[in-house]
Amino acid sequence: MNVGLTGGIGSGKSEVAKRFAKLGAFVIDTDKLAREVVAPGSDGLLAIERVWPQVVRDGELDRAALAAIVFGDASAREQLNAMLHPRIRQLASERAQTARPGQIVIHVIPLLFEVGLETTMDATVVVIAPDTDRIARVTTRDRISATDVHARFAAQIDPNEARQRADFVIENDGDLQNLHRQAETVYERLSKRA
């Protein structure tokens, strides 16, 4: 069973994915795969360098420089997605083949609905958190300004729309124990479906 797990930046989807893994799921995090496909010497990095040479320094991607370009220009963001998403999907497909028979495969995909990948999943889960909490988490974690966080919000689906489109919703508006309880409930329901 393939499950798409999504949520806006700073919503807590990584924490939910960790909980699902502890419960027995095979987790594929596309954010991590995105880093792999732009590793030094990769064709993903070479593709980026051909279009934006200024964001590759000493053979490595300057993520902040690339983010400044793509979060300020929707067409640049689409161009980057067109370069990287096929590579990420291929890698995700290869990883999914290594799951045990019958194991639930959780695909952590921040842009699940935005790129139409929900149609390739057996079920979808969205993590929703208050904007104030998300901003606090991301500014602390990524050391970026609230303005930059809002630019990233603008590049993602509205949480209310995601809530309506998802099969399961986890509300990350309490403490960690509450988040874990909700994740466990959803996982139990996914297991019954599987």
VENRA-V18146 format. One line per field, one symbol per residue. phi: phi as a letter, one per 20 degrees, with the letter a starting at -180 (. if undefined). burial: + if it has 9 or more other C-alpha atoms within 8 Angstrom, else -. A space follows every 50 residues. Layout:
phi=???
burial=???
This chain:
phi=.dcedcqfgmfofffffffgffeofeddeffffffffdfgnfffffffff ecgfedclmcfeffffffffedbffffffffffegffffffffffffeff gnffdedecgdgffdmfffedfbccdddcggffffffffffelcffffff ffgfedffgfffgfeffccdeeccefffffffffffffffffff
burial=+++++++++++++--++-+++---+++++++-++--+++--+-++++++- ----++---+++--++--+++--+-++--+--++--++--++--++--+- --+++++++++++---++--++++++++++--+++-+++----+----+- +++--++-+--++--+--++++-----+++-+++-++--+----
